Amino acid sequence: MSVRRSVVVGCGHHLPENVVTNADLAKRVDTSDEWIIERTGIRERRIAAEGETTSQLAIKAARAAIADAGLEPGDIDLIVLATATPDYTFPSTATQVQAGLGITHGAAFDVQAVCSGFVYALATADNFLKAGSHKRALVIGAETFSRILDWQDRTTCVLFGDGAGALVLEAQDGEGGIADRGIHSTHLRSDGRHLDKLYVDGGPSSTMTTGHLRMEGKEVFRHAVTNLADIIEEAFRATGLKADDIAWFVPHQANRRIIDATAKKLSIDPSRVVITVEKHGNTSAASIPLALATAYGDGRIKKGDLVLMEAMGGGFTWGSALVRW
């Protein structure tokens, strides 16, 4: 039986030029390279330049993904952009990307699920394509988290970075089996009771300010490992797959210890885990597409590979996606 799938046909990314190392941060706050590496695995991150916006990073990542797909911007009729750091309260950053690419048709909108945003955006675009309302979707994760950090708080400012990554999805017909290329499952969850564990202490309606990121690190770690393992097990049950079937595990790049603990709990071979947190830090919604672009660019991820993604973000939100590349 023929089944419509959302197939990845293009992948791209963009990072700001400004590299900030742990040693650089140690000059600003009471921290050290050793302290940061031991607790997070992060060695450096990219920070957007003054005036460099989320949409500018996203447009460059989008152009790279569209070029990789061998398409033109006009071939895209849907843009779903995941971000927690938009250019404006409104309009959506996706519409700014649409304008920057010269696209004047189709639909463009933002998705806000913080670090889980890219998985949420992927699931959203997948459902549009499967429904037949659109043919090709640009799915982007883009962040300038440096704009909402408290640079006096050493427990949070060392964790995050800026960047953007993008995929082009195309609706194609498959045979309905696990060998089909495309998205095979997405699973999304949230639990709003945990706001105080990871949030930004500002907003238009509450304080009329942008605010700064606040986090209870130990609580986030505890929930992350459990929630992520559960949502991945749900993906396995839905598809009949198991850990040994996965070619590449591409987790949200929040913290090396969370990544390692989740992979161990799921019995995923460490050699099949894509890790970029060392170079990028936590780029929130951009972290998964940046990691995908890195592993795809260096030849690790190849056509036909089964790729498992997962993320958890403030709210809490969490989710997984299983894709045949």
C-alpha positions as CSV (number, residue, x, y, z in Angstrom):
1,M,0.0,0.0,0.0
2,S,1.4,3.4,-1.0
3,V,2.0,5.7,2.0
4,R,2.9,9.4,1.8
5,R,6.1,10.2,3.7
6,S,8.0,13.4,4.5
7,V,11.4,12.7,3.0
8,V,14.6,14.7,3.9
9,V,16.0,16.0,0.6
10,G,18.2,18.9,1.9
11,C,20.2,19.8,5.0
12,G,22.1,23.0,6.0
13,H,23.3,25.1,8.9
14,H,24.9,28.4,9.8
15,L,26.9,29.4,12.9
16,P,28.0,32.9,13.9
17,E,31.7,33.7,13.4
18,N,32.4,34.7,17.0
19,V,33.8,31.7,19.0
20,V,33.7,32.1,22.8
21,T,35.8,29.5,24.6
22,N,35.6,28.5,28.3
23,A,38.7,30.5,28.9
24,D,37.0,33.6,27.5
25,L,34.1,33.1,29.9
26,A,36.4,32.6,32.8
27,K,37.5,36.2,32.3
28,R,33.9,37.4,32.8
29,V,32.5,35.1,35.5
30,D,33.8,32.9,38.3
31,T,34.3,29.7,36.4
32,S,37.0,27.7,34.7
33,D,37.5,25.5,31.6
34,E,37.8,22.4,33.9
35,W,34.6,23.2,35.8
36,I,32.6,23.7,32.6
37,I,34.0,20.6,30.8
38,E,33.5,18.3,33.8
39,R,29.8,19.3,34.3
40,T,28.7,19.8,30.7
41,G,31.3,18.6,28.1
42,I,31.2,22.1,26.5
43,R,34.5,23.6,25.4
44,E,33.3,26.5,23.2
45,R,30.2,28.1,21.7
46,R,29.3,30.6,19.0
47,I,27.8,33.9,20.0
48,A,25.9,36.2,17.5
49,A,27.5,39.5,16.7
50,E,25.7,42.8,17.7
51,G,22.8,43.2,15.3
52,E,23.0,39.6,14.1
53,T,19.4,38.3,14.5
54,T,17.8,34.9,14.6
55,S,16.2,35.4,11.2
56,Q,19.6,36.2,9.7
57,L,21.1,32.9,11.0
58,A,18.0,31.0,9.8
59,I,18.1,32.5,6.3
60,K,21.7,31.4,5.8
61,A,20.9,27.9,7.1
62,A,17.8,27.7,4.9
63,R,19.7,28.7,1.8
64,A,22.3,26.0,2.5
65,A,19.5,23.4,2.9
66,I,17.7,24.5,-0.2
67,A,20.9,24.4,-2.2
68,D,21.7,20.9,-0.9
69,A,18.3,19.8,-2.1
70,G,19.0,21.1,-5.6
71,L,16.0,23.4,-5.3
72,E,15.2,27.1,-5.5
73,P,13.5,29.0,-2.7
74,G,10.3,29.2,-4.8
75,D,10.0,25.4,-4.6
76,I,9.2,25.8,-0.9
77,D,5.5,26.2,0.1
78,L,5.8,25.8,3.8
79,I,8.2,27.2,6.5
80,V,8.0,26.0,10.1
81,L,10.6,27.7,12.3
82,A,11.3,26.6,15.8
83,T,12.7,29.3,18.1
84,A,12.5,30.7,21.6
85,T,14.4,33.9,20.7
86,P,12.4,35.5,17.8
87,D,13.4,38.7,16.2
88,Y,10.2,40.4,17.3
89,T,7.2,39.6,19.5
90,F,5.4,39.6,16.2
91,P,5.5,39.0,13.2
92,S,6.9,35.5,13.3
93,T,10.5,35.0,12.5
94,A,9.4,32.5,9.9
95,T,7.8,35.2,7.9
96,Q,11.1,37.2,8.0
97,V,12.9,34.1,6.6
98,Q,10.2,33.8,4.0
99,A,10.8,37.4,2.9
100,G,14.5,37.0,3.1
101,L,14.4,34.1,0.7
102,G,12.1,36.0,-1.7
103,I,9.1,33.6,-1.2
104,T,5.7,35.2,-1.6
105,H,3.5,32.1,-1.6
106,G,2.6,29.3,0.9
107,A,2.6,29.6,4.7
108,A,5.2,30.5,7.3
109,F,4.9,30.4,11.0
110,D,6.9,29.8,14.3
111,V,6.7,27.0,16.8
112,Q,7.7,27.6,20.4
113,A,8.7,24.5,22.4
114,V,12.1,25.8,23.5
115,C,14.8,23.0,23.2
116,S,12.2,20.6,21.9
117,G,11.1,23.1,19.2
118,F,12.8,21.4,16.2
119,V,11.1,18.1,17.0
120,Y,7.8,19.9,17.3
121,A,8.4,21.8,14.1
122,L,9.3,18.5,12.3
123,A,6.2,16.8,13.5
124,T,4.1,19.8,12.4
125,A,5.5,20.0,8.9
126,D,5.2,16.2,8.6
127,N,1.5,16.3,9.2
128,F,1.0,19.2,6.7
129,L,2.9,17.2,4.0
130,K,1.1,13.9,4.8
131,A,-2.3,15.7,4.6
132,G,-1.5,16.8,1.1
133,S,-1.9,20.5,1.7
134,H,1.8,21.3,0.9
135,K,4.5,19.7,-1.2
136,R,7.9,20.9,0.3
137,A,8.6,22.2,3.7
138,L,11.5,24.1,5.2
139,V,11.9,23.1,8.8
140,I,14.3,25.4,10.8
141,G,15.7,25.6,14.3
142,A,17.3,28.9,15.0
143,E,18.3,30.7,18.2
144,T,20.2,33.6,19.6
145,F,20.1,32.5,23.2
146,S,22.9,34.8,24.1
147,R,20.3,37.6,24.1
148,I,18.4,36.1,27.1
149,L,21.3,35.0,29.3
150,D,22.2,36.5,32.6
151,W,26.0,36.9,32.0
152,Q,26.5,37.2,35.8
153,D,25.0,33.7,36.4
154,R,27.8,31.2,35.9
155,T,25.5,28.2,36.2
156,T,23.6,29.2,33.0
157,C,25.6,31.6,30.9
158,V,28.3,28.9,30.2
159,L,25.8,26.5,28.7
160,F,24.3,28.2,25.7
161,G,25.2,29.3,22.2
162,D,23.7,30.6,19.0
163,G,23.2,29.1,15.6
164,A,20.7,27.7,13.1
165,G,20.0,24.5,11.2
166,A,17.5,23.5,8.6
167,L,16.0,20.6,6.7
168,V,14.0,20.5,3.5
169,L,11.2,17.9,3.5
170,E,9.4,16.7,0.4
171,A,6.2,14.7,0.2
172,Q,6.9,11.4,-1.5
173,D,5.0,8.2,-1.8
174,G,6.6,5.1,-0.2
175,E,5.6,1.5,0.0
176,G,4.5,1.7,3.6
177,G,7.3,-0.3,5.2
178,I,10.2,0.6,7.5
179,A,12.6,0.6,4.6
180,D,10.8,3.8,3.2
181,R,12.8,7.0,3.3
182,G,11.2,9.7,5.4
183,I,9.7,10.4,8.8
184,H,8.3,7.2,10.4
185,S,7.2,8.5,13.7
186,T,7.1,11.6,15.9
187,H,6.0,11.6,19.5
188,L,5.4,14.9,21.5
189,R,4.8,15.4,25.2
190,S,4.5,18.3,27.6
191,D,3.9,19.0,31.3
192,G,3.4,22.6,32.3
193,R,3.7,22.0,36.0
194,H,7.5,22.4,35.8
195,L,7.7,26.0,34.7
196,D,9.9,27.0,37.6
197,K,12.6,24.5,36.7
198,L,13.5,26.0,33.3
199,Y,12.1,29.3,32.2
200,V,12.7,33.0,31.2
201,D,11.6,35.4,33.9
202,G,10.0,37.9,31.6
203,G,7.5,38.4,28.8
204,P,5.2,40.9,27.1
205,S,2.1,39.9,29.2
206,S,3.8,39.3,32.6
207,T,6.6,41.8,32.9
208,M,6.8,43.7,29.6
209,T,10.5,42.8,29.5
210,T,12.5,40.1,27.7
211,G,13.8,38.6,30.9
212,H,16.6,36.2,31.5
213,L,16.9,32.4,31.5
214,R,16.6,30.7,34.9
215,M,17.2,27.0,35.5
216,E,17.4,24.4,38.3
217,G,20.0,22.2,36.7
218,K,19.7,19.1,38.9
219,E,16.0,18.9,38.4
220,V,16.2,19.3,34.6
221,F,18.8,16.5,34.5
222,R,16.6,14.2,36.5
223,H,13.5,14.7,34.4
224,A,15.5,14.7,31.1
225,V,16.9,11.3,31.4
226,T,13.6,9.7,32.4
227,N,11.4,11.6,30.0
228,L,13.7,11.2,27.0
229,A,14.1,7.4,27.5
230,D,10.3,7.0,27.8
231,I,9.5,8.9,24.6
232,I,12.1,7.0,22.7
233,E,10.8,3.7,24.0
234,E,7.4,4.9,22.7
235,A,8.9,5.4,19.2
236,F,10.3,1.9,19.3
237,R,7.0,0.4,20.3
238,A,5.2,2.3,17.6
239,T,7.5,1.2,14.8
240,G,8.6,-2.3,16.0
241,L,12.2,-1.1,16.0
242,K,14.9,-1.5,18.7
243,A,18.1,0.3,19.6
244,D,20.3,-2.0,17.5
245,D,18.3,-0.9,14.4
246,I,19.3,2.8,14.8
247,A,22.2,3.9,12.6
248,W,22.6,7.3,14.3
249,F,21.2,8.7,17.6
250,V,21.1,12.6,17.3
251,P,20.0,14.0,20.7
252,H,19.4,17.5,21.8
253,Q,22.9,18.9,22.7
254,A,22.2,20.2,26.1
255,N,24.8,18.5,28.3
256,R,27.2,15.6,27.6
257,R,26.2,13.9,30.8
258,I,22.5,13.9,29.9
259,I,23.4,12.5,26.4
260,D,25.5,9.8,27.8
261,A,23.0,8.8,30.5
262,T,20.1,8.6,28.0
263,A,22.1,6.5,25.5
264,K,23.2,4.1,28.3
265,K,19.7,3.7,29.6
266,L,18.5,2.8,26.0
267,S,21.5,0.6,25.3
268,I,22.6,2.7,22.3
269,D,26.2,2.1,21.3
270,P,28.2,5.3,22.1
271,S,29.9,5.1,18.7
272,R,26.5,5.8,17.1
273,V,25.7,8.9,19.1
274,V,26.3,12.3,17.3
275,I,27.7,14.8,19.8
276,T,28.4,18.4,19.0
277,V,27.8,20.0,22.4
278,E,31.6,20.4,22.8
279,K,31.8,22.9,20.0
280,H,28.3,24.5,19.9
281,G,27.0,24.4,23.5
282,N,23.3,24.2,24.0
283,T,21.7,26.0,21.0
284,S,18.2,25.0,22.1
285,A,15.9,24.4,19.0
286,A,18.9,24.7,16.7
287,S,20.9,21.9,18.4
288,I,19.4,18.9,16.6
289,P,19.5,20.4,13.1
290,L,23.1,21.6,13.7
291,A,24.1,18.1,14.9
292,L,22.3,16.6,11.8
293,A,24.1,19.0,9.5
294,T,27.5,18.2,11.1
295,A,27.1,14.4,10.8
296,Y,25.6,14.7,7.3
297,G,28.4,17.0,6.2
298,D,31.2,14.8,7.4
299,G,29.7,11.7,5.8
300,R,28.5,9.9,8.8
301,I,24.8,10.1,8.1
302,K,24.0,8.7,4.6
303,K,20.9,8.1,2.5
304,G,19.0,5.1,3.9
305,D,20.3,5.5,7.5
306,L,17.8,5.3,10.3
307,V,18.2,8.4,12.5
308,L,16.6,8.8,15.9
309,M,16.2,12.3,17.4
310,E,15.1,13.5,20.8
311,A,14.9,16.7,22.9
312,M,13.5,18.1,26.1
313,G,13.0,21.8,26.8
314,G,11.4,24.2,29.2
315,G,7.8,23.8,30.1
316,F,8.6,20.9,30.2
317,T,8.2,19.8,26.6
318,W,9.9,16.7,25.1
319,G,9.7,14.6,22.0
320,S,11.3,12.1,19.6
321,A,11.4,11.7,15.8
322,L,12.5,8.6,13.8
323,V,13.6,9.3,10.3
324,R,14.9,7.1,7.4
325,W,17.4,9.6,5.8
